[in-house]
Amino acid sequence: MQKKTVFITGTTGSMGSAGLKILLDRKDRFNIVTLVRPSEKNKKLMRRYEGVPGLRIIWGDLTEENREQIWAITRRTAKAS
């Protein structure tokens, strides 16, 4: 069975991190892409996930200067699923 790709935001918050953990428990079924703001706090929180197979961390936000890059990623993610 081909893995589905899931794009998730908010993974440094309480609900988003719970969702990320659930997806990671099922990473045999999913490729996970998460968008995380590159603050020092978030970098520290996400350090434990760096290098986890099946998880791609994108450092950025949905501000004007990053919008096109994020839309390109989400379009590719949607096509891959």
N, C-alpha and C positions, 0 to 999 in steps of 0.2 A: 504494500500500500504506500502511495506517495504521501510524504508529509505535507501538511498544510502550513502556510506561513501566517503567523499572527503578529500584528503590529499593535503594541500596547504602550500607552503613556501613563505617567503618574506612578511609576514603579518605585519611587523613593518615598511615597506616602503610605499610609497604613493600608488602605484598600488596594492600591495598585501593587504594593509589595506582596500582599496576600495573593493577588491574582497571578503575579509573576511566579511565586512559589508553586502554585497549583499547576501552572503551565510547565514549569521545570520538572515537576514530578511526572509529566506526560511528554517529555521531550522526545520520546521515541515516536510520537505522533505529530509533533509540531516543531517548526523552526520559529524562533521568537526574535522579533526585532523590537527594541524599545528606544524611545526618544527620551533623553535625560538632559535637563539643564546642567551646564558644566560649572556648577558652584563647587566650592571646596567641600561643603557638607555632602553634596550628592556624590562627588567623586569618592569620598570616604565610604559612603553607604554602598556604592556599587562596586568597590574594589574587590569584594569577595566573589563577584560574578564574572570578572574579567577572565577571558580564556575558557569559559564554560562552553563546551561543544553545543551547537544548536542555538546559541544566544548571541545576538549582535547588538551591541550598545552603540547608539548614535548620540554623540554629544552635541546638543543644540537646543533650540527652542523654535517656536512658531512666529518669531518676529519677522518683520518685513524682509530683512536681508537673508534669512534662511528659508523663507517660504517655498521658493522654487525647488531648492534641493530636497526639502521634505516631501513635497508633492511628487517629485520624481521617484523618490524611494517608495512612497505609498503606492504609486501606480505600478512599479515593478513588483512590489509585494503582492498586490491584488492579482496581477497576471500570473504570478508563480503559484497561486493557490488554486 
